[in-house]
Amino acid sequence: MFRDKNVHRNANQSAAVFPSISANYTKLAAVRRDNTNPNLGVYQTGGNVLSVGTYNDYTNRFFENVSPSLDGMLFHEFVLAGGYKSDKRPHHDWIYPQNEIDIQPNQTVSWEFVIHAYSDRENFYRTAKQFGHPNISFEPLVQSGQKQLVTIIPADNQQIEQIIVKYKKGSELVSKDMTSDCHDNRLRFNPQGLGEHQLVVRFADGTSDMCVFNVMSSVNQLLATRADYICHQSYSGKDGKVPYSFGPVSNQGESIGKMTFVLQECLLDPHISNLGQKIGEIEESAVKYVRTKWFVDGNFRKPRKLYGDFYRVMDLEYIAHLFYLLSKCPAKYLTLHKPMDYLKWATEVFDVRVNPDLHDNQRGKEEAQMLGVYFMYIEDLLKDVKNAGLAHEYKEISRSWQTATKRVEADSDTLAAAMTEHFFDNAGFGPAAAALALTNNQKGANNYGELLKANIGFSNDFRSQSPDRWWEALSYMIHSLWGGVTAAAAQITGEKLGDVALVQAAYRATNAVLYMYDANASTTDRKLQPGEAASTYSIAGPNLNRPDLSRNRFGQSIFASDGGIFSRLFPDGYTGEDDWDMGEELVAYLNGFGQTTYLYSDKAGQYHAINGAVQKKDDHQYQVRSFAPYLRKYVNLDTSSRFYTTKLAVRFDGKTQEFQD
């Protein structure tokens, strides 16, 4: 992103770059951030490619009380041999090789690439086929018991010779030949083992292509295990270093996201272990730690200046969310205050978050008018406040919400909401798109929706399908919080607009984010215990700023040793606790794909599911299966109709466009 307050120019003249890496068919998609065209594609046509690395150069003036404060760019490189100069390299990555090349006297080794314009994602792959590239489509995430469906479309005069699936089982690399199971270029099978799986397609001409997908035992189990871990391992209690806090501690409101996740999980799963204890610990922390830390004398109208001479208004939306979810908990589990008390607290904090008149400083007034993650709960909060008879509170926050969305809609042609503390930020345009979609401001929602489409990656590796962002890793990356929030924004916007491409993008991004909680990952040096999590994954290999972080998971505090701004952001150094800002994205998942499966038809009239699978039964009858852990509804994106049920398999009539149990 350029240091340019002309957001339109910034978005049009900069690009997100999404790599698809394989030995013989590597390609890069450079996508204009405003999703206009032409875009730039780079296609390998000769030689052997190992990887794609990045180098980041940036300026961050956050502590100078400047906003926006961050600009910078990524430089990309093709790795043709080696890639790492020292032992600071991935040690467990069995998918992407690090082979060196010995070139003998008079020997020639060559590589060839073609640069060619393309218009959109579909055209990118059509253009690739013109240069001899096959196309492999696949499910990014498969849960145990589900089938993986892989479709392989060879290029002209290309013949499949062998298909191999690889995965790690302990220290053993397992390879299974699946060639005989492929019929009409389609391979449907039940993957064995957990963690990353590499599917390699070898062709008769000696070349190969591949894809990488993930296998989990179940998302339900992952969520429950995470909630257990937070309450058992992260809660300090009254005798902790920071009493009643959930570690790791931070001044930023994102750090309490794990608390909102536990509450949301408890509200959706009444059978979760020790439900009352979990809610009790969250309540205790909210009252005795959160309120006293972020507010002077616990007065919600007086945010504490935790950043020297200023406070950060965005912190308040996380706190309001926490109090709001407490208000939805059964009263029998609350011991310090009543649900109505927490609802009033939520409205008071939220009012300060969105009402510029409640701030006596210019920074506070400006930040109060910015949208944020609160788009994920504002509509429900307003409904509950109104139903509770809190007329004054409802009027206050409803007015601020409408004022904010009307202003963002009015300025949507300038893309102004895309600029936050960063000169171009998915933490700005994601919430803007969703907020405008929720309030039926379709023009602005469409404008910002285009930025979301350009922001969410497409690749042959499920991890590279995350929203484009680089600050927290100094490389192309998965960022759990902002990846998940961006995915939620795309899902909400796509559902409201009936935009299939947005919902597809949201699903790709979501499955990348879940990798940050996956204890079965085998390719990363940073291993996670069940329930543990890490906020950031550096996709680049190598990450030239920090080669030791290449293709690894970590928390941003690991950069504290680099000095500069990082030593001020993380004065306690690297603690090894890598989940300081995680949690809100799981709430987004629970309220999104955690409860919803989508159906749509393509140009040929064929039906497809997102977060599910479709099987044709007869002429007009289909069975639709959901992958959602807490299913609540099916959505037909063709008609915008919704079918509410908890059944994981339903019938769909293509003639009447109706779902049936």
LUMVOKOL-91099 format. One record per residue (C-alpha): residue in three letters; x, y, z. Coordinates in steps of 0.001 Angstrom, whole numbers, padded with zeros to 6 digits, always signed. Example, Ala and Ser with C-alpha at 12.3 -4.5 7.8 and 13.67 -1.06 7.14 Angstrom:
<sites>
ALA+012300-004500+007800 SER+013670-001060+007140 
</sites>
This chain:
<sites>
MET+000000+000000+000000 PHE+001312+003423-000919 ARG+001554+006403+001444 ASP-001293+007973-000459 LYS-004557+009304+000941 ASN-006145+009046-002499 VAL-007569+005605-001778 HIS-008898+005114-005306 ARG-005441+005623-006773 ASN-003873+003459-004068 ALA-006314+000627-004747 ASN-005996+000846-008516 GLN-002215+001110-008738 SER-001286-001472-006105 ALA-001959-005189-006200 ALA-002396-008235-004021 VAL-000261-011140-005264 PHE-001482-014719-004866 PRO+000954-017552-005689 SER+000115-021061-006848 ILE+003326-023073-006572 SER+004194-026377-008193 ALA+007286-027856-009809 ASN+006228-027113-013379 TYR+003073-024999-013241 THR+003753-022150-010811 LYS+001763-018988-011440 LEU+001248-015623-009774 ALA-001996-013667-009862 ALA-001447-009955-009265 VAL-004908-008517-008586 ARG-005614-004792-008583 ARG-006939-004026-005130 ASP-010002-002293-006570 ASN-010794-005477-008566 THR-010741-003676-011897 ASN-008803-005015-014868 PRO-006526-005729-016603 ASN-004603-007628-013954 LEU-001192-009239-014313 GLY-000505-012964-014449 VAL+002895-014662-014420 TYR+002903-018238-015746 GLN+005756-020745-015616 THR+006381-022416-018978 GLY+009725-024100-018370 GLY+012123-025275-015674 ASN+011505-026273-012077 VAL+010250-023881-009361 LEU+010560-024599-005636 SER+008771-021722-003955 VAL+007864-018027-003828 GLY+009444-015751-001224 THR+008824-012149-000161 TYR+010666-009166+001294 ASN+008781-006390+003092 ASP+009714-002727+003431 TYR+007474-000481+005531 THR+007088+002651+007627 ASN+004951+002630+010785 ARG+004457+005882+012723 PHE+001814+004589+015160 PHE+003507+005978+018283 GLU+003863+009399+016671 ASN+000079+009742+017070 VAL-000244+009885+013287 SER-003159+008303+011460 PRO-002891+006665+009002 SER+000515+005508+010163 LEU+001422+002381+008151 ASP+002498+002015+004542 GLY+004757-000442+002756 MET+005064-003082+000097 LEU+006042-006685-000589 PHE+008661-007717-003132 HIS+008179-011240-004510 GLU+010809-013673-005783 PHE+010668-017039-007508 VAL+012854-019553-005695 LEU+014583-021686-008303 ALA+017096-023373-005992 GLY+017701-023516-002236 GLY+016129-020361-000881 TYR+017785-020218+002535 LYS+021353-019202+003380 SER+021543-020589+006900 ASP+019777-022889+009321 LYS+017035-020266+009681 ARG+014607-022175+007483 PRO+011545-024413+007778 HIS+012659-027743+009235 HIS+009377-029656+008976 ASP+008013-028466+005639 TRP+007798-031632+003541 ILE+005679-030042+000785 TYR+007965-027345-000646 PRO+011538-028544-001371 GLN+014720-026593-000607 ASN+016971-028415-003081 GLU+020173-026825-004293 ILE+021345-027135-007898 ASP+024838-028153-008969 ILE+025594-026769-012417 GLN+028482-028460-014177 PRO+030852-026716-016616 ASN+029158-026093-019972 GLN+025814-027184-018506 THR+022749-025005-019073 VAL+019740-024880-016755 SER+016852-022735-017892 TRP+013534-021420-016650 GLU+010824-019720-018641 PHE+007923-017529-017569 VAL+005262-015662-019488 ILE+003692-012403-018314 HIS+000157-011957-019580 ALA-002843-009820-018692 TYR-006067-011351-017392 SER-009409-009956-016291 ASP-010672-012019-013353 ARG-010156-015282-011487 GLU-011899-017407-014104 ASN-009943-015743-016901 PHE-006683-016240-014955 TYR-007127-020003-015161 ARG-008287-019904-018788 THR-005152-017944-019636 ALA-003046-020461-017718 LYS-004519-023252-019836 GLN-003408-021416-022981 PHE+000147-021738-021668 GLY-000220-025452-020997 HIS-001284-025335-017346 PRO-003777-027889-016005 ASN-006424-026800-013502 ILE-007055-028640-010220 SER-010078-027774-008056 PHE-010598-029217-004574 GLU-012243-028777-001173 PRO-009833-026736+001012 LEU-010950-028484+004220 VAL-012253-032004+004734 GLN-013476-033337+008078 SER-013154-036993+009046 GLY-015849-039040+007353 GLN-016307-036530+004545 LYS-015164-037123+000988 GLN-012698-034993-000902 LEU-013714-034187-004481 VAL-010866-033229-006800 THR-011487-032197-010396 ILE-008492-032200-012740 ILE-008802-030440-016083 PRO-005679-031205-018153 ALA-004395-028734-020719 ASP-004689-029591-024402 ASN-002852-032801-025353 GLN-002052-033477-021688 GLN-002642-036912-020184 ILE-002808-037874-016501 GLU-000323-040619-015685 GLN-000428-040838-011890 ILE-002146-039258-008870 ILE-000521-039519-005453 VAL-001807-038235-002105 LYS+000773-037572+000619 TYR+000379-036839+004320 LYS+002373-037168+007518 LYS+001599-039905+010053 GLY+003896-039258+012973 SER+007390-039106+011488 GLU+006387-041173+008449 LEU+005499-039558+005135 VAL+002674-041674+003724 SER+002094-041813-000049 LYS-001014-043386-001565 ASP-001512-043981-005272 MET-005051-042847-006145 THR-004776-043113-009932 SER-007251-045975-010282 ASP-009901-044013-008343 CYS-009913-041156-010857 HIS-012744-041361-013391 ASP-013512-038749-016030 ASN-010886-036486-014430 ARG-012738-036573-011091 LEU-011357-038125-007935 ARG-013671-038675-004954 PHE-012189-040311-001858 ASN-012077-040378+001941 PRO-008707-038940+002995 GLN-006785-040867+005630 GLY-004781-039151+008351 LEU-005024-035590+009667 GLY-003270-032336+008824 GLU-001939-031060+005506 HIS-002385-033328+002482 GLN-000555-032866-000802 LEU-002135-034245-003966 VAL+000388-034583-006805 VAL-000730-035116-010409 ARG+001937-036427-012762 PHE+001437-036181-016505 ALA+002690-038328-019361 ASP+005061-035565-020528 GLY+007005-035812-017247 THR+005617-032642-015654 SER+003590-032427-012451 ASP+001132-030150-010690 MET-000292-030307-007193 CYS-002717-028953-004606 VAL-002639-028781-000802 PHE-005738-029260+001379 ASN-006346-029820+005081 VAL-008007-032666+006976 MET-009447-032204+010490 SER-011171-034709+012754 SER-014063-032252+013258 VAL-014515-028518+013623 ASN-016863-029143+016579 GLN-014059-030863+018439 LEU-011589-028114+017576 LEU-013925-025447+019002 ALA-014706-027330+022210 THR-011032-028121+022786 ARG-010122-024479+022260 ALA-012691-023323+024830 ASP-011347-025850+027347 TYR-007774-024725+026743 ILE-008574-021039+027258 CYS-010263-021652+030594 HIS-007687-024163+031833 GLN-004500-022516+030576 SER-005138-018815+029938 TYR-007119-017683+032978 SER-004962-016224+035762 GLY-007609-016116+038511 LYS-007299-013854+041523 ASP-003698-014831+042290 GLY-002250-014365+038806 LYS+000383-011830+037778 VAL-002450-009742+036337 PRO-005403-010885+038471 TYR-008527-012138+036709 SER-007047-011678+033231 PHE-006958-014103+030334 GLY-003417-014120+029020 PRO-001511-013054+027159 VAL-002328-009553+028391 SER-002356-006568+026052 ASN-003662-003018+026107 GLN-005452-003645+022828 GLY-009082-004739+022947 GLU-008404-007592+020544 SER-006828-009415+023485 ILE-010221-010144+025043 GLY-011494-011866+021903 LYS-010836-015280+023441 MET-013368-014401+026142 THR-016103-013590+023635 PHE-015349-016835+021813 VAL-015815-018924+024971 LEU-019148-017230+025666 GLN-020381-017715+022097 GLU-019338-021371+022154 CYS-021190-021866+025452 LEU-024305-020210+024029 LEU-024328-022489+020973 ASP-023299-025753+022631 PRO-025213-026422+025882 HIS-023359-029739+026224 ILE-019911-028184+026436 SER-017965-029332+029496 ASN-018091-027213+032669 LEU-020379-024660+031058 GLY-021208-022840+034285 GLN-017562-022622+035320 LYS-016542-021227+031948 ILE-019201-018510+032021 GLY-018313-017715+035629 GLU-014638-017186+034837 ILE-015454-014917+031906 GLU-017851-012890+034049 GLU-015265-012527+036805 SER-012647-011307+034333 ALA-015053-008909+032616 VAL-016005-007236+035884 LYS-012747-007337+037827 TYR-010172-006987+035042 VAL-011660-005556+031854 ARG-013812-002834+033403 THR-011125-001580+035766 LYS-008341-001659+033183 TRP-009978+000130+030271 PHE-012059+002685+032208 VAL-011097+005216+034861 ASP-012811+004161+038118 GLY-014943+001796+036026 ASN-016716+004769+034437 PHE-017631+003731+030886 ARG-017694+007380+029801 LYS-014000+007743+030749 PRO-011768+005439+028681 ARG-008330+005090+030208 LYS-005360+006435+028191 LEU-003439+003189+027840 TYR-001244+004422+024968 GLY+000570+007288+026621 ASP-001486+010388+025959 PHE-004369+008774+024079 TYR-006824+005890+024189 ARG-007875+003692+021273 VAL-011596+003923+020577 MET-011619+000650+018605 ASP-010810-001232+021819 LEU-014301-000453+023068 GLU-016118-002531+020433 TYR-014526-005707+021802 ILE-015536-004773+025342 ALA-019109-003984+024300 HIS-019280-007367+022575 LEU-018069-009104+025727 PHE-020708-007444+027906 TYR-023387-008118+025295 LEU-022666-011855+025200 LEU-022720-011949+029005 SER-026213-010443+028832 LYS-027325-013430+026729 CYS-026085-016014+029245 PRO-028635-017754+031487 ALA-028981-015838+034751 LYS-028309-018997+036794 TYR-024679-018944+035634 LEU-024075-015268+036473 THR-023054-014438+040039 LEU-021893-010812+039998 HIS-024585-009014+038007 LYS-027817-009719+036164 PRO-028134-010145+032379 MET-029921-006793+032141 ASP-026983-005090+033854 TYR-024600-006422+031242 LEU-026922-005361+028439 LYS-026920-001816+029838 TRP-023121-001913+030145 ALA-022841-003069+026552 THR-025016-000222+025290 GLU-023115+002375+027320 VAL-019713+001193+026102 PHE-020996+000869+022563 ASP-022362+004405+022675 VAL-018896+005705+023552 ARG-017474+003569+020741 VAL-019678+005092+018016 ASN-020722+008535+019301 PRO-018138+011252+018530 ASP-019916+013697+020850 LEU-018784+011637+023846 HIS-015094+012378+023194 ASP-013202+015556+024091 ASN-010280+014998+021689 GLN-009992+015007+017906 ARG-008529+011508+017612 GLY-011365+010082+019697 LYS-013998+011893+017639 GLU-012509+010616+014377 GLU-012065+007020+015510 ALA-015604+006896+016917 GLN-016899+007402+013379 MET-014858+004525+011948 LEU-016537+001188+011408 GLY-015072-001907+013027 VAL-015738-005503+014002 TYR-018959-004425+015694 PHE-020775-005029+012403 MET-020830-008671+013512 TYR-023196-008012+016433 ILE-024748-004539+016092 GLU-028038-005704+014549 ASP-028590-008299+017293 LEU-027614-005798+019980 LEU-030090-003237+018691 LYS-032872-005812+018595 ASP-032217-006959+022166 VAL-031909-003403+023481 LYS-035240-002510+021888 ASN-036947-005653+023191 ALA-035621-004896+026683 GLY-037428-001560+026672 LEU-034231+000502+026794 ALA-035725+003203+024599 HIS-033172+005939+025288 GLU-030215+003617+024780 TYR-031746+002215+021612 LYS-032288+005693+020201 GLU-028704+006743+020996 ILE-026832+003824+019470 SER-029267+003389+016594 ARG-028744+007013+015627 SER-024957+006649+015763 TRP-025109+003431+013720 GLN-027308+005039+011071 THR-025138+008160+011002 ALA-022004+006077+010520 THR-023420+003927+007739 LYS-024988+006896+005932 ARG-021653+008707+006022 VAL-019761+005650+004771 GLU-022357+005124+002036 ALA-022122+008764+000970 ASP-018328+008490+000718 SER-018282+004995-000780 ASP-017337+006199-004261 THR-014062+007484-002775 LEU-013441+004197-000880 ALA-012583+006340+002151 ALA-013380+003578+004678 ALA-010507+001485+003291 MET-008061+003810+005066 THR-007649+003255+008823 GLU-004395+003246+010797 HIS-003136+001616+007573 PHE-003265+003499+004271 PHE-005214+000566+002793 ASP-006704-001953+005169 ASN-009110-004889+004998 ALA-009915-003993+008609 GLY-011518-000898+007076 PHE-013192-001959+003846 GLY-014337-005349+005186 PRO-016470-003881+007975 ALA-017617-001129+005601 ALA-018943-003625+003063 ALA-020755-005678+005696 ALA-022179-002661+007521 LEU-023569-001205+004310 ALA-024983-004561+003243 LEU-026704-004983+006616 THR-028314-001545+006326 ASN-029390-002110+002695 ASN-026987+000459+001278 GLN-026394-001647-001817 LYS-024312+000787-003845 GLY-021673+001190-001159 ALA-021797-002504-000276 ASN-021060-003331-003908 ASN-018194-000816-004034 TYR-016474-002241-000975 GLY-017464-005780-001925 GLU-015204-005468-004973 LEU-012275-004727-002645 LEU-013094-007895-000697 LYS-013075-009981-003867 ALA-009629-008657-004750 ASN-008396-009125-001186 ILE-009152-012820-000678 GLY-006732-015157-002374 PHE-007118-018069-004759 SER-004413-020700-004977 ASN-003605-024396-005169 ASP-002651-024313-001449 PHE-005503-023760+001024 ARG-003201-021631+003198 SER-002578-019187+000353 GLN-006299-018474-000012 SER-006304-016082+002920 PRO-007096-012355+002790 ASP-004104-010329+001622 ARG-002317-008736+004571 TRP+001354-008434+005537 TRP+001924-006218+008584 GLU+001742-008877+011315 ALA+004200-011237+009536 LEU+006110-008850+007260 SER+005176-011283+004495 TYR+002151-012634+002680 MET+000338-014329+005536 ILE-002666-015778+007277 HIS-003757-013503+010094 SER-006295-015201+012289 LEU-008222-012183+013544 TRP-008323-009995+010458 GLY-008472-012961+008116 GLY-011520-014223+009989 VAL-013183-010826+010253 THR-012599-010192+006545 ALA-014082-013598+005762 ALA-017129-012752+007884 ALA-017525-009432+006089 ALA-017390-011168+002707 GLN-019903-013784+003832 ILE-022399-011255+005187 THR-022020-008982+002168 GLY-022241-011881-000272 GLU-025361-013292+001355 LYS-027107-009923+001441 LEU-026218-009117-002174 GLY-026677-012650-003499 ASP-023067-012505-004698 VAL-021739-016058-005055 ALA-018133-014945-005619 LEU-018071-013157-002254 VAL-019441-016151-000341 GLN-016972-018442-002121 ALA-014127-016111-001178 ALA-015325-016001+002422 TYR-015284-019795+002611 ARG-011768-020019+001173 ALA-010543-017489+003716 THR-012292-019187+006636 ASN-010599-022520+006023 ALA-007214-020816+005951 VAL-007972-019176+009309 LEU-008949-022474+010974 TYR-005391-023670+010248 MET-004243-021325+013012 TYR-005968-023595+015550 ASP-004979-026935+014028 ALA-002901-029114+016363 ASN-002481-031744+013629 ALA-000463-029532+011269 SER+002737-031359+010341 THR+004617-028886+008128 THR+005175-026056+010644 ASP+008064-025828+013088 ARG+005727-024326+015701 LYS+003613-027253+016869 LEU+000373-026611+018722 GLN-001010-028609+021598 PRO-004733-029427+021357 GLY-006595-026190+022111 GLU-003549-023995+021598 ALA-003466-021374+018833 ALA-001133-019009+016996 SER-002304-015801+015382 THR-000052-015594+012344 TYR+001278-017857+009579 SER+003931-016646+007154 ILE+002980-018141+003787 ALA+006125-016949+002044 GLY+009066-019297+001715 PRO+011392-017660+002421 ASN+010178-014723+004468 LEU+013305-012681+003733 ASN+012691-010319+006669 ARG+012698-013252+009085 PRO+013731-016510+007345 ASP+013228-018412+010608 LEU+009496-017623+010404 SER+009062-018926+006852 ARG+006003-021189+006566 ASN+005631-021121+010322 ARG+002988-020076+012867 PHE+003747-017497+015552 GLY+002482-014442+017389 GLN+003507-010936+016367 SER+005418-010393+019612 ILE+008155-012601+018158 PHE+009301-009454+016320 ALA+010132-007755+019649 SER+013756-008819+019219 ASP+013905-006827+015966 GLY+013654-003606+017977 GLY+012106-000437+016605 ILE+008351-000178+016859 PHE+008044-003828+017858 SER+009938-003325+021119 ARG+007414-000622+022012 LEU+004409-002673+020932 PHE+005664-005690+022899 PRO+007747-004343+025816 ASP+007773-007757+027533 GLY+009424-009332+024489 TYR+008425-012648+023003 THR+006575-014702+025599 GLY+005765-017715+023435 GLU+002061-016954+023909 ASP+001057-016533+020299 ASP-002704-016009+020623 TRP-002924-012539+022181 ASP-005370-011144+019591 MET-007320-014293+018732 GLY-010946-015190+019360 GLU-013229-012690+017667 GLU-012696-014479+014348 LEU-014053-017702+015868 VAL-017147-015819+017001 ALA-017483-014669+013398 TYR-017154-018271+012229 LEU-019679-019554+014785 ASN-022274-017015+013669 GLY-021470-017486+009977 PHE-020311-020727+008388 GLY-020707-022351+011783 GLN-024468-022212+011228 THR-024982-021779+007470 THR-024653-023713+004194 TYR-025186-022100+000786 LEU-026527-023424-002509 TYR-026216-021851-005961 SER-026315-022806-009643 ASP-023629-022095-012235 LYS-024050-020893-015823 ALA-024678-024468-016965 GLY-027465-024936-014415 GLN-025413-027260-012200 TYR-025909-026896-008445 HIS-023026-026407-006021 ALA-022802-026009-002256 ILE-020562-023766-000182 ASN-019795-025261+003239 GLY-021546-028414+002122 ALA-021998-030938-000673 VAL-024690-031542-003309 GLN-025717-034878-004784 LYS-028269-035189-007591 LYS-030967-037807-006906 ASP-033169-037533-010023 ASP-034262-034947-012587 HIS-034992-032085-010215 GLN-034231-033544-006791 TYR-030974-032987-004926 GLN-029612-033859-001516 VAL-027680-031078+000194 ARG-025362-031892+003099 SER-024023-029275+005479 PHE-020534-029104+006990 ALA-021631-026558+009648 PRO-021026-027626+013269 TYR-024125-025830+014617 LEU-026352-025770+011552 ARG-029263-023337+011606 LYS-030051-022505+007986 TYR-029566-023207+004287 VAL-029452-020235+001916 ASN-030285-020369-001790 LEU-028115-017626-003273 ASP-030045-017766-006555 THR-033280-016646-004895 SER-032050-015259-001521 SER-034457-017675+000202 ARG-033574-019182+003582 PHE-034562-022525+005031 TYR-034184-022854+008806 THR-033427-026313+010169 THR-030852-028179+012231 LYS-030808-031205+009918 LEU-027419-031821+008311 ALA-028999-033295+005170 VAL-032029-031877+003354 ARG-033701-032212-000032 PHE-033808-029451-002613 ASP-036246-029258-005510 GLY-034606-027538-008463 LYS-037980-026916-010089 THR-039711-025198-007174 GLN-036439-023866-005689 GLU-037540-025100-002256 PHE-035732-026971+000503 GLN-037439-029783+002421 ASP-036496-031763+005539 
</sites>
